[in-house]
Amino acid sequence: MLSSPETVTAEKAGDRPPPSPLRALVARADLRVLSLVVVLAALIVVGAVTEPEQFLEWANIRLILTQGSIIGVVTVGMTLVIIGGGIDLSVGAIVALASVWATTVATQDYGFTGILFTAVIVGVGCGLVNGVLISYGGMVPFIATLAMLASARGLALMISDGKTQIVSVNAVTDLGLPKSYVLGIPPLIIIFAVIAALGWLLLNRTTFGRRTVAVGGNAEAARLAGININRQRLALYLISGLCCGIAAFMLIVLSGSGQNTNGNLYELDAIAAAIIGGTLLSGGRGTIVGSVLGVLVFMTINNIFALNNLETDVQQIAKGAIIVVAVLVQHRTSRNAADA
């Protein structure tokens, strides 16, 4: 008996395997990224309507991107840590410590190289301490990084004696001036773009990225699969520390100084940007692209509030509300996926 074309098509469709979990995850990730693009576009419209003469000026857009570049670099490291099942509450304090240590008189004697090297090595050193305590000391990430937060802030205050340390190295401060712009783009924005691209490649195109997702999703299954969990977590905190060191140098360039109050609430901003970007707090899921869009959303909100002369406390309340909504959406999405 001959089958009709419809029957053959139906049989082929029935034989076709269901979509893989990876493909479904990619589809959800694309939907989250698209939703963030829509939110960002809506904010741009709001900014253009409320402050049409200032918001769309290239100088203002450049300001948003420049300010977002520093927290954006920190967010790249934070995103990788959270995807790997951890958390880092010390990023802001590490930025402060690195910026203060890198701007001491003794460090500035070594010029541009001395400042850059010191900022990076301090950040990596703090990340190493966090990673060792968590991976090999058995400490909970929340406690270990909270201890680092307090220690780094205290050490930054001790080194600076509570004073602002002015940078006198022209090669550093000149990077923040228009004469250093590349095609009208500040070097800090370019650095952020490069770090974000490297983070995306690391997460999506390397074995290290796949292991990070595996460890964050199910650490025991990852261990049984032969992944060295301790070494993976240590590497993630080293990357987070490295990002903090780079961000500290960028902050030095932007402000021309080092202060123990630098990086205040960076941990909140980085975690919030990662969360609204689709990174799951429990680990195992997240995207660098989403986190970058999350940073841009927050920076745009801050800029709109500033242009409309709204108080800082209103900005913080708005951030808190956005975090709550993002987490609730995550929980609902995860529950629906589990039910399916």
C-alpha atoms as one frame of an Amber mdcrd trajectory, in Angstrom:
protein
   0.000   0.000   0.000   1.385   3.338  -1.047   1.610   6.051   1.509   0.488
   9.565   0.768   3.024  12.382   0.909   1.327  13.612   4.086   1.746  10.205
   5.716   5.407  10.005   4.728   5.995  13.515   6.067   4.256  12.652   9.313
   6.293   9.460   9.646   9.526  11.371   9.082   8.475  13.978  11.610   7.661
  11.197  14.073  11.066   9.631  13.549  12.827  12.945  13.967  14.491  13.156
  17.369  13.333  15.910  19.723  15.440  19.075  19.955  18.549  18.614  22.038
  18.738  20.326  25.456  21.677  22.362  24.157  19.617  23.680  21.222  16.737
  24.527  23.550  19.142  26.339  25.869  20.560  28.346  22.961  17.035  29.278
  21.891  16.207  30.515  25.398  19.485  32.421  25.555  18.712  34.138  22.255
  15.273  35.093  23.594  16.819  36.615  26.715  19.348  38.567  24.671  16.585
  39.793  22.382  14.494  40.901  25.343  17.454  42.883  26.707  17.934  44.548
  23.343  14.261  45.554  23.438  14.660  46.924  26.987  17.769  48.867  25.979
  15.968  50.281  22.940  13.053  51.333  25.163  15.443  53.090  27.542  17.046
  54.925  24.621  13.597  56.140  23.569  12.870  57.266  27.140  16.186  59.110
  27.301  15.624  60.744  23.932  12.129  61.902  24.936  13.022  63.204  28.411
  16.319  64.865  27.447  16.369  65.159  23.642  19.102  67.798  23.559  21.633
  65.854  25.636  20.925  62.134  25.646  21.574  61.368  21.970  24.682  63.510
  21.767  27.794  61.451  20.928  29.536  62.934  23.953  26.813  61.529  26.237
  26.792  58.126  24.543  30.566  58.032  24.851  30.212  58.866  28.543  27.797
  55.963  29.077  30.113  53.521  27.322  33.215  54.813  29.117  31.651  54.579
  32.566  30.207  51.175  31.735  33.527  49.849  30.448  35.074  49.599  33.922
  32.196  47.786  35.599  31.785  45.830  32.357  35.259  44.296  32.649  34.499
  43.318  36.251  31.179  41.827  35.113  32.883  39.565  32.565  34.908  37.948
  35.355  31.880  37.818  37.658  29.788  36.124  34.974  32.317  33.327  34.543
  32.516  32.813  38.315  28.730  32.628  38.700  28.350  30.259  35.735  30.926
  28.049  37.470  28.738  27.884  40.572  30.514  30.536  42.643  30.117  34.153
  43.686  32.600  36.963  44.288  31.595  39.710  46.728  35.096  41.144  46.850
  35.439  42.575  43.338  34.850  46.183  44.391  37.328  45.954  47.260  39.918
  44.320  44.993  39.544  47.176  42.512  40.075  49.655  45.349  43.141  47.842
  46.682  44.679  47.453  43.223  44.090  51.122  42.364  45.616  52.314  45.637
  48.611  49.975  45.488  49.290  50.886  41.861  49.295  54.643  42.570  51.705
  54.794  45.489  54.757  57.022  45.002  57.042  53.986  44.943  54.993  52.333
  42.204  54.729  55.472  40.088  58.522  55.668  40.011  58.371  52.722  37.589
  56.082  54.641  35.213  53.313  53.230  33.039  54.566  49.644  33.219  54.851
  49.726  37.002  51.299  50.994  37.480  49.773  48.518  35.033  51.770  45.555
  36.335  50.983  46.354  39.979  47.249  46.750  39.359  47.076  43.448  37.497
  49.271  41.470  39.890  47.345  42.715  42.948  44.066  41.704  41.313  45.394
  38.266  40.360  46.888  37.827  43.836  43.553  38.518  45.511  41.844  36.153
  43.080  44.434  33.510  43.933  43.688  33.849  47.640  39.951  33.562  47.003
  40.435  30.558  44.750  42.715  28.706  47.160  40.394  29.289  50.127  37.371
  28.092  48.174  38.887  25.276  46.107  41.376  23.791  48.555  40.350  25.331
  51.888  36.769  24.150  51.626  35.333  27.599  52.371  31.955  28.664  51.036
  32.439  31.284  48.270  30.161  33.736  50.045  32.249  33.640  53.241  35.659
  33.575  51.562  34.950  36.531  49.288  33.232  38.426  52.091  36.416  38.064
  54.141  38.435  39.289  51.151  36.091  42.260  50.807  36.773  43.351  54.384
  40.506  42.648  54.214  41.078  44.373  50.877  39.130  47.452  51.941  41.102
  47.631  55.169  44.438  47.221  53.404  43.501  49.868  50.825  42.677  52.284
  53.640  45.965  51.460  55.383  48.083  52.001  52.263  46.403  55.258  51.262
  45.912  56.545  54.811  42.496  57.651  53.625  43.994  60.106  51.132  43.585
  60.448  47.371  46.760  59.434  45.522  47.218  61.574  42.407  48.835  59.971
  39.356  51.712  61.982  37.939  52.636  59.613  35.107  51.530  61.331  31.905
  51.577  58.124  29.874  48.742  56.843  32.103  46.614  59.955  32.409  46.934
  60.741  28.702  44.934  57.596  27.888  41.858  59.363  29.220  42.316  62.432
  27.031  40.742  62.988  23.589  44.142  62.894  21.900  44.344  59.163  22.733
  40.962  58.323  21.199  40.944  55.896  18.288  38.498  57.100  15.612  36.718
  59.063  18.329  36.494  56.048  20.654  38.209  56.182  24.072  40.772  53.411
  24.752  38.758  52.261  27.785  35.828  51.291  25.575  38.170  49.374  23.283
  39.667  47.522  26.264  36.172  46.563  27.429  35.258  45.315  23.953  38.413
  43.192  23.784  37.864  41.698  27.262  34.234  40.926  26.475  35.211  39.260
  23.184  37.873  37.181  24.915  35.394  36.205  27.626  32.876  35.131  24.984
  35.470  33.048  23.174  36.638  31.470  26.423  33.110  30.511  27.453  31.741
  29.399  24.088  34.678  28.160  22.045  36.998  26.380  24.477  37.066  23.274
  26.615  37.562  25.537  29.623  34.179  27.143  28.954  32.403  23.802  28.652
  34.002  22.659  31.879  32.893  25.852  33.602  29.280  25.240  32.598  29.547
  21.600  33.666  30.977  22.438  37.092  28.336  25.078  37.697  25.507  22.876
  36.509  26.394  19.728  38.437  29.736  19.620  40.238  29.492  15.947  41.179
  28.672  14.867  37.627  31.556  17.016  36.377  33.897  15.315  38.852  32.770
  11.862  37.724  33.384  12.972  34.131  37.025  13.585  35.010  37.013  17.359
  35.466  39.316  18.698  38.160  36.748  20.831  39.993  39.193  22.492  42.377
  41.529  23.553  39.606  38.605  24.837  37.524  37.257  26.967  40.367  40.712
  28.295  41.155  41.141  29.360  37.526  37.770  31.137  37.572  38.710  33.239
  40.599  42.077  34.018  39.039  40.242  35.328  35.973  37.932  37.374  38.180
  40.951  38.860  39.974  42.616  39.600  36.638  39.508  41.453  35.452  39.491
  43.455  38.695  43.131  44.404  38.179  42.463  45.568  34.619  39.393  47.488
  35.803  41.500  49.153  38.514  43.979  50.360  35.894  41.111  51.658  33.755
  39.710  53.499  36.769  43.122  55.058  37.398  43.185  56.259  33.796  39.674
  57.690  34.044  40.060  59.428  37.419  43.804  60.100  37.427  44.028  58.892
  41.010  43.763  55.976  43.398  41.398  55.960  46.391  40.376  53.424  48.994
  36.721  54.218  48.174  37.093  53.123  44.547  34.924  50.248  43.383  32.136
  50.989  45.844  29.188  48.648  45.201  30.881  47.187  42.115  29.901  43.741
  43.391  26.234  44.774  43.342  26.468  46.229  39.845  28.380  43.249  38.429
  26.072  40.638  39.948  22.993  42.595  38.897  24.225  42.975  35.313  25.011
  39.268  35.100  21.619  38.293  36.513  19.521  40.431  34.205  21.743  39.197
  31.394  20.456  35.676  32.018  23.191  34.209  34.218  21.663  31.731  36.661
  22.685  32.419  40.257  22.892  28.711  41.011  25.380  28.267  38.152  25.528
  26.321  34.927  23.995  28.930  32.654  24.852  32.392  31.404  26.134  34.443
  28.503  28.768  37.143  28.166  26.635  38.956  25.602  23.736  39.071  28.050
  25.986  40.422  30.804  27.348  43.144  28.507  23.783  44.167  27.635  22.972
  44.123  31.354  25.800  46.583  31.987  24.559  48.848  29.206  21.021  48.737
  30.603  22.184  49.810  34.061  24.507  52.503  32.743  21.731  53.889  30.546
  19.353  53.974  33.512  21.948  55.803  35.599  22.538  58.290  32.806  18.822
  58.987  32.321  18.403  59.507  36.063  21.395  61.837  36.169  20.193  63.905
  33.213  16.802  64.252  34.888  18.393  65.236  38.217  17.049  62.236  40.117
  18.737  61.315  43.384  21.249  58.482  43.732  19.042  56.651  46.218  16.333
  56.410  43.549  18.858  54.782  41.236  19.741  52.197  43.888  16.053  51.433
  44.503  15.540  50.961  40.765  18.530  48.593  40.599  17.162  46.562  43.494
  13.764  46.299  41.837  15.327  45.183  38.553  17.321  42.481  40.361  14.193
  41.170  42.099  12.257  41.018  38.844  15.149  39.302  37.053  15.484  36.630
  39.753  11.730  35.989  39.786  11.774  35.574  36.009  14.713  33.162  36.333
  12.876  31.063  38.904   9.745  30.924  36.781  11.725  29.996  33.669  13.634
  27.280  35.527  10.420  25.879  36.996   8.699  25.797  33.607  11.725  24.076
  32.077  11.710  21.475  34.868   7.981  20.834  34.426   8.468  20.420  30.675
